[in-house]
């Protein structure tokens, strides 16, 4: 059974940085895509960044140049490095793995505010 656990969220001032981690357990090595999504209050969940099994990486336009996604296959860990954070980045961030069916973590809150 696949389990995903996010960590690293918190409160940060505009312009600051946070690093989110997603630790996976279970059989996720044969994934199709791994990625980060976010959901702000009153809005739909949206894709932030993802990696596919071929190493292709894609980012939402709103985070390009500020966020970096990476993974450590040996540790079953996925990282989202977030720099130059803006108030509009405030949301609950979820990690996702697609291994033929989607699996989600429980989410971690990121709040960008002065």
Backbone as CSV, one residue per row, in Angstrom:
resi,resn,N_x,N_y,N_z,CA_x,CA_y,CA_z,C_x,C_y,C_z
1,UNK,0.845,-1.190,0.000,0.000,0.000,0.000,0.880,1.240,0.000
2,UNK,0.552,2.194,-0.866,1.336,3.414,-0.987,0.875,4.434,0.038
3,UNK,1.834,5.024,0.720,1.549,6.120,1.637,2.500,7.269,1.347
4,UNK,1.970,8.484,1.367,2.760,9.684,1.126,2.595,10.621,2.308
5,UNK,3.711,11.142,2.798,3.666,12.043,3.945,4.455,13.300,3.619
6,UNK,3.752,14.448,3.612,4.407,15.724,3.357,4.893,16.351,4.652
7,UNK,5.919,17.168,4.534,6.410,17.940,5.674,7.083,19.193,5.144
8,UNK,7.311,20.150,6.042,8.066,21.334,5.670,7.252,22.600,5.498
9,UNK,5.931,22.497,5.620,5.124,23.699,5.492,5.285,24.620,6.678
10,UNK,4.692,25.801,6.572,4.775,26.741,7.677,4.435,28.145,7.236
11,UNK,4.763,29.091,8.098,4.528,30.510,7.849,5.840,31.164,7.439
12,UNK,5.809,31.915,6.366,7.003,32.585,5.873,6.611,33.953,5.347
13,UNK,7.531,34.895,5.433,7.276,36.232,4.911,7.434,36.259,3.398
14,UNK,6.765,37.194,2.743,6.957,37.334,1.286,8.437,37.503,0.947
15,UNK,8.844,36.800,-0.105,10.249,36.808,-0.501,11.066,35.718,0.137
16,UNK,10.488,35.023,1.103,11.195,33.960,1.797,11.173,32.643,1.051
17,UNK,11.721,31.627,1.698,11.840,30.305,1.087,11.338,29.218,2.035
18,UNK,10.855,28.150,1.458,10.484,26.949,2.194,10.857,25.743,1.358
19,UNK,11.133,24.628,2.035,11.391,23.373,1.340,10.386,22.333,1.816
20,UNK,9.601,21.834,0.895,8.632,20.782,1.199,9.227,19.423,0.832
21,UNK,8.942,18.443,1.672,9.376,17.069,1.405,8.174,16.147,1.369
22,UNK,8.278,15.135,0.536,7.242,14.096,0.455,7.946,12.755,0.558
23,UNK,7.682,12.051,1.628,8.282,10.732,1.838,7.272,9.669,1.449
24,UNK,7.677,8.782,0.565,6.780,7.745,0.086,7.157,6.380,0.614
25,UNK,6.161,5.568,0.882,6.386,4.177,1.263,5.511,3.293,0.388
26,UNK,5.943,2.065,0.196,5.221,1.172,-0.699,5.863,1.163,-2.074
27,UNK,5.213,0.539,-3.020,5.776,0.366,-4.361,5.475,1.569,-5.242
28,UNK,6.389,2.541,-5.259,6.193,3.715,-6.101,7.284,3.852,-7.145
29,UNK,8.199,2.894,-7.225,9.313,3.016,-8.168,8.830,2.979,-9.612
30,UNK,7.713,2.342,-9.885,7.202,2.266,-11.246,6.185,3.345,-11.552
31,UNK,6.450,4.544,-11.039,5.479,5.627,-11.176,5.385,6.148,-12.600
32,UNK,4.250,6.731,-12.932,4.081,7.464,-14.192,4.468,8.929,-14.015
33,UNK,3.914,9.535,-12.971,4.282,10.901,-12.618,4.315,11.041,-11.099
34,UNK,5.145,11.949,-10.631,5.167,12.367,-9.234,5.103,13.882,-9.254
35,UNK,4.340,14.456,-8.343,4.237,15.894,-8.407,3.662,16.537,-7.170
36,UNK,3.622,17.848,-7.223,3.059,18.678,-6.162,1.863,19.443,-6.700
37,UNK,0.824,19.510,-5.895,-0.371,20.263,-6.201,-0.669,21.158,-5.001
38,UNK,-1.502,22.157,-5.214,-1.893,23.017,-4.106,-3.350,23.432,-4.261
39,UNK,-3.933,23.746,-3.114,-5.313,24.202,-3.100,-5.444,25.342,-2.110
40,UNK,-5.803,26.497,-2.646,-6.042,27.672,-1.816,-7.517,27.702,-1.423
41,UNK,-7.864,28.393,-0.335,-9.260,28.461,0.092,-10.169,28.980,-1.017
42,UNK,-11.246,28.257,-1.275,-12.215,28.672,-2.274,-11.787,28.427,-3.704
43,UNK,-10.656,27.774,-3.894,-10.177,27.519,-5.253,-10.002,26.020,-5.489
44,UNK,-9.929,25.652,-6.756,-9.703,24.261,-7.110,-8.233,23.896,-6.915
45,UNK,-8.007,22.602,-6.706,-6.645,22.113,-6.608,-5.956,22.294,-7.961
46,UNK,-4.707,22.756,-7.936,-3.990,22.999,-9.180,-2.603,22.370,-9.128
47,UNK,-2.106,22.014,-10.304,-0.779,21.450,-10.417,0.258,22.533,-10.187
48,UNK,1.280,22.224,-9.412,2.393,23.136,-9.182,3.603,22.694,-10.011
49,UNK,3.958,21.423,-9.894,5.110,20.884,-10.627,5.017,19.364,-10.627
50,UNK,5.522,18.751,-11.677,5.562,17.289,-11.688,6.764,16.792,-12.488
51,UNK,7.151,15.555,-12.182,8.198,14.841,-12.911,7.567,13.573,-13.454
52,UNK,7.853,13.224,-14.718,7.362,11.935,-15.188,8.500,10.908,-15.146
53,UNK,8.183,9.670,-15.480,9.154,8.591,-15.302,10.335,8.709,-16.253
54,UNK,10.222,9.570,-17.257,11.320,9.778,-18.190,12.203,10.951,-17.765
55,UNK,11.843,11.587,-16.665,12.623,12.709,-16.179,12.143,14.067,-16.655
56,UNK,11.066,14.069,-17.418,10.509,15.346,-17.887,9.894,16.082,-16.708
57,UNK,10.170,17.376,-16.616,9.670,18.211,-15.534,8.827,19.341,-16.108
58,UNK,7.723,19.612,-15.436,6.862,20.713,-15.863,6.434,21.518,-14.646
59,UNK,6.339,22.817,-14.811,5.927,23.719,-13.748,4.727,24.541,-14.194
60,UNK,3.901,24.910,-13.244,2.872,25.894,-13.513,3.545,27.218,-13.833
61,UNK,2.942,27.987,-14.718,3.541,29.268,-15.110,3.765,30.177,-13.903
62,UNK,2.873,30.089,-12.942,2.933,30.993,-11.791,4.135,30.730,-10.888
63,UNK,4.787,29.556,-11.029,5.909,29.246,-10.136,7.228,29.071,-10.880
64,UNK,7.191,29.151,-12.191,8.421,28.968,-12.979,9.485,29.984,-12.564
65,UNK,10.689,29.483,-12.395,11.797,30.340,-12.000,11.905,30.543,-10.497
66,UNK,10.891,30.122,-9.746,10.900,30.292,-8.293,10.917,28.948,-7.549
67,UNK,10.243,27.954,-8.093,10.133,26.633,-7.461,10.958,25.618,-8.244
68,UNK,11.495,24.637,-7.511,12.260,23.560,-8.127,11.825,22.229,-7.533
69,UNK,11.461,21.304,-8.413,11.065,19.967,-7.972,12.218,18.999,-8.212
70,UNK,12.395,18.074,-7.289,13.433,17.058,-7.454,13.001,15.799,-6.710
71,UNK,13.650,14.691,-7.013,13.341,13.445,-6.323,14.604,12.648,-6.074
72,UNK,14.550,11.881,-5.003,15.629,10.957,-4.652,15.027,9.565,-4.680
73,UNK,15.264,8.848,-5.781,14.659,7.530,-5.944,15.070,6.555,-4.870
74,UNK,16.337,6.642,-4.434,16.839,5.705,-3.434,16.114,5.873,-2.105
75,UNK,15.703,7.107,-1.816,15.040,7.400,-0.547,13.533,7.527,-0.691
76,UNK,13.014,7.328,-1.909,11.575,7.499,-2.138,11.088,8.856,-1.633
77,UNK,11.848,9.893,-1.932,11.535,11.230,-1.448,11.450,12.201,-2.606
78,UNK,10.517,13.108,-2.508,10.360,14.160,-3.494,10.419,15.503,-2.769
79,UNK,11.109,16.458,-3.359,11.330,17.764,-2.736,10.744,18.857,-3.601
80,UNK,10.196,19.879,-2.968,9.793,21.096,-3.668,10.485,22.258,-2.965
81,UNK,11.468,22.829,-3.627,12.157,24.002,-3.114,11.419,25.236,-3.618
82,UNK,10.956,26.044,-2.674,10.159,27.216,-3.033,10.899,28.476,-2.597
83,UNK,11.235,29.316,-3.557,11.935,30.576,-3.294,11.081,31.749,-3.732
84,UNK,11.441,32.920,-3.264,10.737,34.160,-3.632,9.233,33.998,-3.458
85,UNK,8.832,33.485,-2.327,7.419,33.196,-2.096,6.578,34.453,-2.069
86,UNK,5.354,34.316,-2.561,4.403,35.412,-2.649,3.161,35.057,-1.843
87,UNK,2.403,36.062,-1.413,1.160,35.760,-0.683,0.223,34.840,-1.465
88,UNK,0.223,34.953,-2.782,-0.654,34.102,-3.595,-0.198,32.650,-3.654
89,UNK,0.960,32.339,-3.081,1.399,30.950,-2.965,0.787,30.267,-1.744
90,UNK,0.083,31.014,-0.936,-0.558,30.454,0.252,-1.589,29.404,-0.146
91,UNK,-1.435,28.203,0.394,-2.315,27.092,0.042,-1.914,25.869,0.861
92,UNK,-2.738,24.847,0.775,-2.337,23.528,1.256,-1.664,22.810,0.080
93,UNK,-0.461,22.315,0.329,0.318,21.654,-0.720,0.250,20.143,-0.528
94,UNK,-0.035,19.435,-1.611,-0.178,17.985,-1.598,0.826,17.346,-2.548
95,UNK,1.407,16.245,-2.134,2.192,15.476,-3.091,1.333,14.359,-3.667
96,UNK,1.666,13.983,-4.853,0.870,13.033,-5.625,1.786,12.074,-6.359
97,UNK,1.383,10.820,-6.391,2.086,9.817,-7.195,1.047,9.065,-8.014
98,UNK,1.301,8.937,-9.298,0.425,8.179,-10.187,1.157,6.897,-10.567
99,UNK,0.645,5.781,-10.065,1.224,4.484,-10.416,0.154,3.620,-11.057
100,UNK,-0.660,4.279,-11.862,-1.808,3.608,-12.456,-3.082,4.037,-11.770
101,UNK,-2.951,4.434,-10.553,-3.997,5.121,-9.805,-3.310,6.210,-9.003
102,UNK,-4.063,7.243,-8.710,-3.484,8.383,-7.996,-3.448,8.142,-6.498
103,UNK,-2.342,8.546,-5.894,-2.202,8.521,-4.444,-1.833,9.927,-3.981
104,UNK,-2.423,10.337,-2.859,-2.223,11.691,-2.330,-1.740,11.630,-0.898
105,UNK,-0.914,12.634,-0.553,-0.574,12.824,0.835,-1.680,13.592,1.544
106,UNK,-1.473,13.842,2.833,-2.496,14.509,3.627,-2.450,16.021,3.488
107,UNK,-1.377,16.548,2.924,-1.249,17.976,2.704,-0.467,18.672,3.807
108,UNK,0.175,19.775,3.431,0.889,20.596,4.404,0.608,22.064,4.082
109,UNK,0.309,22.839,5.104,-0.095,24.233,4.921,1.128,25.119,4.705
110,UNK,1.044,25.939,3.681,2.043,26.980,3.433,1.326,28.324,3.474
111,UNK,1.797,29.208,4.341,1.206,30.532,4.476,2.298,31.569,4.262
112,UNK,2.072,32.439,3.299,3.025,33.509,2.992,2.378,34.831,3.388
113,UNK,2.896,35.425,4.427,2.271,36.633,4.959,3.280,37.418,5.774
114,UNK,3.118,38.729,5.766,3.966,39.582,6.592,3.297,39.859,7.932
